[in-house]
Amino acid sequence: MFEKFARLVVKFRWIIIILWIVAIPIVVKSFPSLASVSESNNIQFLPSSSPTTKAAVLARPFTGKSSAEQAVFVASTSSGQLTQQENESITALEQKIGNIKGVSLIRDQGTSKDGEAREAVIGISPGSSFSNAATDLVDNIRAQIKTTNIPGLNFHLTGEFAQQVDQNSKSNSSRNNTQLFSIIFIIVLLLFVYKSLLAPFITLIPAAITLVIAQPIIAETTKAGLQVSPITQILLIVLILGAGTDYGIFLVFRVKEELKLGREPKEAVIKALSKVGVSITFSALTVAAALLSLVLASFGIYKGLGPALAIGLGIMLLSSLTLLPALLAVFGRLVFWPSKVKSGGKIIGFWGALADRVIRKPYLTLLVGIIIFGSLAAGIIGYRTTGFASTATAPTTTDSGQGAAVITKHFAAANINPENLILKFNKPIWDNLSTLKTAQDELSQKTNVFKSVLGANSVLSTEELSELHSKLPPAADLPPIQPTNINISPALYQAYRSTAQFISKDGMTVQYYAVLKAGEVGSTGAMQATPQVRDILQSVANNVNATDNGVEGIDPSAYDINHVATSDLVHIIPIVLLIIGILLAILLRSLIAPLYLIATVALSYFASLGFAMIIFVHYGGDEGLNFILPFLMFIFCMALGEDYNILVMSRIREEAHGKVKLKEAVTKAIGVTGTTVTSAGLILAGTFTVLALAGGNDSAGDQIKQIGFGIAFGILLDTLFVRTLLVPSIVVILGDWNWWPSKLWRDARIKKSK
């Protein structure tokens, strides 16, 4: 089948090249960019049953019914307390901000105790939190702020949403650097591998075109409900450049091998594609199947990441089977210029000689490999993970960083990314205000858990609240500037207004701000304290007869993300292994080979995970591995590791069909595929290393380094040891049983019986 397909590709090579070139402007102009639909808030990817999601629903009286995220507007004066004129200017500016498209609400939170600053919460409408839309919204708000210029009055836009946008500007730069440096790295390595000036670019052209075309197509699928995150964009670059280069190397090296056997260039391409095309197709199908299984995940990042990367990989496969061979057919022997491809050249080389040594003592090699891999896997002892750095610590030089400093200076510590403890009642709390104080007192007494708890009674006593509520409208309806007909002190008026952040307008939802003792916001300690905080709040809710309760904030969301992501990994791994096993069985026509091929890659996976724990946690001092690292390591080390298994084992099977002895088949197969596998592995590992180096020096950058270096090591371990040492040893030990129950096994048994 593949030979007929290969002949058609070579015959219509010019048409294929033109079609791929024409597709670029059509797709780019017809579909949105991937960045424009990328959702940066991890909370959006949690299932509806998640406690964090439920807490967000409870918090809607404070955040707005349609608000997905929040920013904070803060104003401060450098000359004593805010004057009435300054307050009026702030109020006018808040109203203007509230009219900006993408802002669902703006709620003034009142003046600081020192009277020198004032803040307001800005609710963000759904659909405005995508990367490009978020940047545009933040830019629009800041542009509106700049229109109000009063000497001595400073304005800032901060809060998690604005900080995320400011930090994303750095991430976009890192992403561009990753793409650029990855391409440079691949070209340099391919120049060394091929010893040719043209071959590296011929290999990269399909991957580059695929990357340009795949991103808008994936973006278009978000209209059908697919969710994508910034990590999708980064991994798509790595996957397409890495896997695409791998497939290119597989084909180009086979073409070179066929040329050495004396075939003409076009026939060499046909022969190479007819043989390697099967391996490339099954390699891509294996990874794509593993990725598509992620639709079974509960965590939205995984659920969206799998299909998105699978789409990119599918397009990469298509270009590898059509565009690349078409280019090779057009350029012929020029692809390898200035080196000369001579017929009858040596093709066994270093890796064949190494394999020959390995299979002389296969049991010893296998034992040493198991000991080494097992020792590394022991690093998993004490295994723990952390949530992704979603706290958005923007640089202090940015507007959001400066705004955070103003809040720190003028407002209570609990105003800065607190844990929001929410209680829901079936009737207004005003009917029984003592409940409000009881709840706050019980929470405050948990000094082993909370540093401080801030609520309405932190501002006003129960008696003051009752009296003011009987005289005034709901706090949320009061204007920032005290009306002349309200005859109370300005300080008391502003204090009552500020209680709107703790008591909902209908009085049926109450909120407290809490600071944890377990660690700073975003730390592993704070994240792991979430179950205890929820248990305490549930106990308080029972005591005050609240009908529902929830904990909202960075730490509980990180805890839920970590929990859901880990649970998904445990449930999905067996499914992926089963899919890979079935595909390997179909390709190799064997029920034995898939078992040890999966086992060796699994051993490599656990060894890589253990190594990451040793380097980053046991010796590096990190609080844990990033929650997404085990998942990504599994996909790239397990699924992509089988790419190399497929190439090697299909070649061993091909050589075994040539009636040579199995040991000779292994030596020749490793000899001709060793350089291919090593080069492909080095390139894929190198792209992840580039990702790590481009990560930056903040907390998010540290986690990117974990991901980049961790996966790079796993790929190298799999490439240099599993494929070239363990697999050949096992193949030789099992002998003809590798192919059971295929015809190759039956023929071998008949031959031995004679």
N, C-alpha and C positions, 0 to 999 in steps of 0.2 A: 504493500500500500504506500509506504513512505517513498519508495523508489519512483513510483508514478507521480506522486506529489512533487518530489524533488525535480523531476524532469520538467514538469509544468512551471515550477518556479524559475528554473534556469531559462526556459524558453521565453517566458514573458517577463524577464528580469527588468527591462526598462519601464514597462507599464507599472509593475509593482513599486519601483522606486518613485515614479511620478505620483502614484496614488498616495503614498505615505507623505510625500512633501506637500501635496495639495490638502491633505487632511488637517495639517497643522493650523492654518489660518481659519479654516471652516469651524473646527472644534473650539478654538480659542475665542472666536467672535460669537459663537452661538451659545456657549455655556458660561456660567459664572466662574470666578476664580475660586480655588479651594480656600484661600485665606478669608474670603468674604463670608463663608458659611461655617467657619470653624468656631466651635463653642469652647471658650476658655475656662468656664467655671465647672470644676469636677462635680459639684453637687448636682448639676443638671443631669448627670449620667446615672444617678442613683435610682433604683426602682421605686415605684410609688408606695410600696410597702415598707420602705426604709424608715426608721424612727426619725432620721433627719428630715426626710421629705414631709412626714406627718407634722413635725415641729414647725416647719416652714409654713404649713397651712394654718396652724394655730397662731402664728405670728403675723398673719396678714392684717389684722386690725392696726398693727404698728408699721407694717411695710407697704401696705396697699394691696388690694386684691390681685392685681396683675403683676406685681413687682417680682422679678426674678432675682435681682441683685440690688445692692445699694452703694451709693457714694455718700460722702459727707462734705458739706460746704461749711467752711469755718472762716469767721471774720475776727480780726483782733485790732486793737488800737495800741499805738506806741506812746500815747499820752494820757495815762490814767484810765479812768473808767469810760465806757462808751457813753457818748452824749446822746441826747434825744435826736438831734439831727443825724448823727451817725446811725442810730438805730433805724430811723426812717429810711435812710439810704440802703441799709441792709435789707429791710423789709421789701422795698421796691425791687431790689435786685433778686430776692428770692422769688417774687412774683414773676419776674421775667424768665428766670430759670425754669419755673414750673410750666411755662408756655412752650418750652423747647420740645420739639418732636423727639420722642424716645424717653421723656421723663414722665413717669406715671403719677408721681406725687412729690411734693416737697413739704416736709413737716419740720417747722422750727422747734428746736429742742431747748431753747432758752439760753440765758446768759450764764456765764461761769460765776462762781461765788465771789471771785475778785472783781467782777463787773467789767473785765477787760477783754472778754471774748464771747462770741456767740456762735452756735453751730446749728445746722439743719441737716436732716436726713433727706437724701434724694433717692426716690424709688426709680428703678430702671425697668422700662417696659420689656416684655419678652420680645425677642427678635432684635433687640438693641445690644445684646451681649455677645454677638459674634465679633470676631477680631476686628474686621474693618469697620463694622457698624459701631462697635464700642469706641474705637479710636475717633471716629467722626463725631460721636456724641460728646465725648470728653473734650474734643477740640471746640465744639460748638458752645459748650457750657463755659469753657475758659475764655472764649472769644467774647461771650456776653459779659463775663466778669470784668474783662478789661475795659468795657465801655463805662464802668463806674470808677472814676478816678477821684478819690478824696484824699487830700494830704493827711498822712498819719494813720490811714485805715488800710489794712492789708487783708487780702482775700486769698484763699487757697481751696482747691478741690482735692480731697483726699478720700480716705476710706478704701476698703478692699477693692472695689471696682476700679477706681481711678489709679490705685497703686498697681493693679494688675495690668492696666493699659500702659502705664509708664514702664513697667518691667518688660512687657511684651515688645516694646520698641527695641530693647536689648536682645530679646529672644529672636526677633526678626533678623537682626543683624547677625546673630549666631547662626540662624538657619541658612542665611545666604552664604556665610563663611563656610558652613558645613558642606553645602553643595559645591562651592568653588574649590575648596581644599580637597574634597573627595575626588573631584574630577582630575585635579592636578596630581594627586597621589596615584590614582589609577593609571593615568597616562605615563607617569614616570616608571611605575612598576611594570607596565606592559611593554614599555620600550626596552627594559632590561630583559623581560621574559622572551619577547618575540625577536629581539635584536633586529628590529625593523622600524622604519619611520612611519609607515602607512598603516600597518596592522592595528596598532592601538586605537587609531581614530576610526577605522572601519569597525572595530569591535564596539566602540562607544557610541557610534551614531545611532543604532537602534535604541539603545538605552536612553540617550538624550531625547530622541523624538518621542519615545514612550512616556517619559517623564512630563514632557510638555503637553501631550495629548491626554494622559491619564488624569491629571489633576482637575481639569474642567469637567471631565466625564464623571468623576467621583463627586464633584461638587453638585452636579446636576441631580445625582441620585438622592441628595438630601431632601429634595422636594417630595420624595416618596417615603420620607421618614428616617433615612439613614443619618446618624449623628457622627460628626467628625470633630476631633480635637486637635490642638497644635501638635501633639505627639504623633498624630496621624500624618501630618505634613512632613515631619522630620523623618519618621520611619519609612515613609513612602520613598523619599529620596535615597535613603540607605538601601532599602530593599531593591529598588529598580536598578540603581547603579551597581549594587553588589551582585544580585542574581543575574541581571542582564549581562554583566561582564563575565560572570561564570558561564552562562550559556554560550556567549561569544567565544570564550576560550575553548570550551568543549568542541565547538564546530571548527574553529580556525585550526586548532592543533590536529584535528582529524583530517582536515583538508591537506595540511602540510604532510601528514603521514601518508596520505594517498598519493600525493605528488612524489614522495620519496619512493613509492612503489612503482613509479613510472607512468601514472595516469596523466592525461591532459587536464588542464585546469577545470574545464566545465565538467568533465567526467569525474574529476576528483571531488568537486562540490556535490554532484549528484550522489556519488558513493558515500561521501561523508554524511550528507543529510539523511540518506536512507538508513544509515546505521545510528548516528548520534541523535537524529530526530526523535527516535523512540525514547532514548534516555532523557533528552531535554523535555519531551512532553510529559513523561511520567514524573520527572523531577518537579516540574511546575504543578502538575496535578496533585502531587503529594503535599506540597506546601499550600496550594490553594484549598485543598480539602481540609487541611488542618486549620487554616484561617477561617473558612466558612463554617466550621463547627462552632466558632465563637458566637454565632447567632443564638446559641443556646444559653449564653451567659446572661446573668442578671445585670451586671455592671455595664452601663451604656458605652463606656470607652471601648471595652472589649467587643461588645455587640456591634458597634459601628466600625471599629478598627479592622476586624476580620474581613468583612465584605469589601471594605475600601481597598485594603491591600491585595485582596484576591482579584479585584477588578484590575488593579495596576499590574499584577502578575500575569493575568490573562492577556492583557495587551502586550506585555513584554514577551510572552510566549509567541504570540502571533508575529511580532516583528522579528523575533529570533528565527522563526521558521520561514519567513518570507523575505523581509528586507535584507537581513544579513547575508543569506546565501545569494540573493540577487546582486548585492554589492561585491561579494567574493567572485561571482561569475563574471562580472563586468571587469574587475581589475586583474583577475587571474594571478599570475606569478608576481605582478607588481606589488601585491599586498605585502610580500615578504622582503621587498627591496630595502636596503642594499645587500642583505644576505642572500645567498643562493641555495635553492632547494635542489639537492642532487639526488638522483635516483639511487636507491640501494643504500642510503645513509643509515647510520646506526640509530636504532629507535629504542633499544632497551635502556641504556644509560644508567645513571646513578641509582634510580629507584628500583629498577629491575635487579641490579646487583644487590641492593639492600634486601629486597624481598627474597632473593635466593638465599641469603644468609639467615633471614628470619625463619623461613620454612624448614630449614635444616633442624632447628630445635624449636618446634612450634609450642610444645608444652611449657618450656622454660619461658619463652616470650610471653605466652598467655598468663602465666603465673606472675611474672614480674609486672606486667601491665595491670593485672587485677590488684596487686599490692599497692602500686603507685596510685591508681585511681581510687582505691578504697581509702587510702591514707588522706587523700585530698577531700574525699566525701565526708570524712570524719569531722571536718570543719563545720558541718551543718549543726553539730551539737551546740545548743544555745541559740538556735535559729530564731530570729525575730525580724519583723519588718516595721517600717515607718510609713506614714502617709506621705503623699507628695507635697512638696513645699507650695501650698496654695495660699499662704499667708501674704504673699505679694509684698515683700519688703523692698519697695522701690528705693533707689539711691537717694541719699539725703539732699542731693543737689536738685532733685526734681521738685515740681510743684507739690505733688502728693507727699513726698518725703518731708518737705517744709511744713505742710499742713499737719502731718502727724506730730511733728515737734510742737506745734502750737497747741494741739489738743493735750499732749502730754504735760505741757507747762500749766495750762489753765483749768483743765478738767480732771475729775477723779480718775484714778487708774482704771476703774471698771468701765469707763467710757471708751476705752481703746480695745477694740476686738474682744469684748467680753463673752462669757458663756451666758446666753440668754435663757433664763429659767422661766417657763411659761405655764401659767395655771388658767384653766378654763372653767367657768362656773355656769350654772343653769339660770342664774338670776344676777342682777347687777350687784357688784360688791358694795355699792353705797348703802345697801340695805343692812349690811353687817360689816362695818369698817374694821371692827376688831379682828376679823379674819385676816385682813391685810397685814396687820402688825404681827399676828400669831405666826403667819407663814414666814415673814421676814425674820422674826426672832428665832424660829426653829432652824432656818437655813444658816443664820449667823452663828448659831451655837455649834455648828459642825466645823470647828476651827481646825480640825485635822485635815479637812478637805478644802475649805474656802479661806483665802486670805481676807476677803471682804465681800460683802453682799450689799448692793445698792438698790433701793426701791423707793417707792413714794414716801415711805416713812423716814427715809434718809433726808428728805427735803422738808417735810411738814409732819407735825404730829397728827395723830388720829383726830383729835378735837379740831385742829386747824383745818384739816381736810374736810371734815363734816360741815363746819361752819361756812367755809368758802364755797363748797359745792351747793349749799342751800341758797347762797346769795348770787352766785355767778353761773354763767353758761358752762357747758363742758369745757375743760381746759384746752382741748384740741380746737375749739372754735374761737378762742380768744385771740385777738390780734397782737402782734409783737409790741406795738405801742399802746400803752395803757390809755383807754378812753377816759375822758374827763369826768364822766358820770359814775365811774367806779372809784369809790372813796376808801381806798386802802393804801398802805404803803407800797411804793414801787417794788421794793424787795419782795414783799409778800405776794404781789401780783405776779412777778416773774417766777417766783418759786412755784406758785400754783400752776402757772402755764407749763412749767417743765415736767409736771407730773403726767402730762399727756403721753410721755414715752414709757410710763409704767402702768397706766390704767387706760384701757381702751375707751373710746367715746361712749360706747354703750355700757361700759362698766362691767362687762362679763368676762373680760380677759385681763389678766394681770401679768406683768413681766418684771423680772429682777435681773440685774446685771451682777455677775459673780466673777471673781478672780480666783484661780485655783492655786493651791500650794504645791501641787505636783510638778509644776514647771511653767515656763513662759508659754504664751499662746503659740501653737504650732509645734511644740516640743513633743517628743514621744511620751514623756511622763504625763503631760496634760492630756494627750490623746488616750492613753491607757486608763486614765482616771474616769473616762466617760461612763462605764457601767456603774461605778460607785455614785457618780453624780446623779445619774438617772434613778438609781434606787432610792437615794435620799429624797429627790423631788417627788417620787411616787409616794413615799411614806408621808411627806408633808401634805401632798394632795389628798391622801386618805384622811388625814387629821383635820383638814379644813373643808372637807366635803367638796373638793373640786371634781368636776366630771371628767376632765382630761388634763394631761400635762405633757410637756415636751422640753427637750434641751436643744437649743439651736446655737450654732457658732462654728468656728473653724475646727475646733478639736473634736466635737461629736461628729461632724461631717467627715473628718479624716478617719475617725474610728470606723464609721460605717463603710466608707470607701475601702478601707483596708480589709475589713471583715468580708464584704461582698466579693472583692477581688480575689482574696485567698480562697473563699468557698468556690468560686467559679473555677479556679485553677484545679482544685481537687476533683471537681466533677467532670471537667472537660478533658483532662489528661488521658483517662482511659478511653474516651471516645476517639481522641486524636490517634492514640496508639493503635486502636482497632482499624481505623481508616487507613493509616500508613501500612499496617500489616496486610490488609486486603490488597492494596495497590502493589505492594512488593510481591505478594504471592502471584498476582496476575502477571506481572512483568517477568518474574523469574520462573514462573510455572513450578513453584516449590512451596511446600508448607513448612519446611525446616529452616531455610535461609532467613525468612522474615523474622523468625524468633530470635536468632542471635544478632541479627542486624539491629533490631529494635533494642535488644538488651545492651549491646555495646554502646549505642548512642545514649540510652538511659543512664548507663554508668558514667559516661562522659558528662552528661547533664548534671548529675549529682556531684561529681568531682568539681565541676566548674562552680556550682552553687556553693560548695564547701570552700573552695578557694576564695570566692568573693567574700564569704563570711570571715575567713582568716585575715584577708588583706584589709577589708574596710571596717569590720566590727571588732574582731578579737585584738588586732594590732593597730588598726587605724583609728579606733576610738569612736566611730560613728555609732549612733544609737541603734541602728538596725539597717537592713537592706531596704532600699526603696521598694514599696509594695509591688510595683509593676515590673521590677527586674526579674524575679523568678518566672513570670509569665513570658516576658520578651526573650529571656534566655531559653526557655522551653521551645518557643516558636522558632527561633533562629538556630539554636544548637540542635534541637531534636528534628524539626521538620527539614530545615536546610541541610542538616547533617546527612539526612537520607539522600539528598541530591548526590552527594559524593559516593554514598553506598550504591546507588543505582548505577552511576557511571562505571564504578569499579566492578561491581558484580555482574552487570550486563556484559562487560568486556571479558570477564573471566568465563562467563557462560559461552560467549561467542567463540573464544579460543578453545574451550573444551569441546565444542562441536567440531572443531577442526581435527579431531581424532588424536590430539596430542595428550600426553599424560597430564594429570591435574596439576602437578607441581610446575610443569613447564607452562601450562596455561596461566597459572598464578604469576609466575615470574614475568611472562610476556605482558600480561594485562597490567600489572603494576608498573612495569617498565614504560609502557606507552601512555598510561593514565597518571602516573605519579607526578610528573611536572604539571599536568593539567590541574589535578586536584590541589596540589600545593599552591600553585599560582592563584587559583580561584579562592582558596581559603585565605591566603595572605591578603588578597584584594578585599574580600568581605570583612575580614578582621581589621584591615587598615581603615576601611570606611567608618567602622565603629570607633576606632581609635581617634580618627579625625573628629568625629562627633564629640568624644570626650574632651579633646583638647580645645574645642570651640565652645565648651559649655559655660565658661565664665567662672567668677570667683565667689558668687553669692551662694546661698543655701540651695537654690534650684540648680545652679551650676555644679555644685558638689554632687547632687543626685544624678545629673546628666553624666558626670564623670563615672559614677558607679555603673550606670547602664552601659556606657560606651566601653569602658575597660573590662567590665565583667563579661559582656557578650564577646568581645574580641578575644579574651583568653579562652572562653569556651569553644569558639570556632577554631582557634589554633590547636587546642588540645585535641579536638575531634579530627582536624585535618592531618596533623603531623603524627599522631599516635594510633588513633582508632583505625583510620583508613589504611595506613601503611604498615601497621604492626599487628594489632589485634585481629582484624578481619582476615588477613592472609593466614594467620596462624590457625584460626578456627576452621577456615575453609579446608586447609590441609589435614587437620585432625579429623574432620567429618568425612572427607573424601567424597565418594559418589553420593553419599546421603545428602549432600547439599541440595541435590536436584530432585529429591523424592517429593511426589510420585510421578514426575514428568517422564517423557519418553527418553530424555537424556539419561535419567537414572536407570530406566529399564534396559536401555542399550548397553550401559556400562555393566550391569549385572549379567547380562547375556554374554558379553565379551569375556568377563572373568570366569564364567562357568565353563567356557570352552577349553 
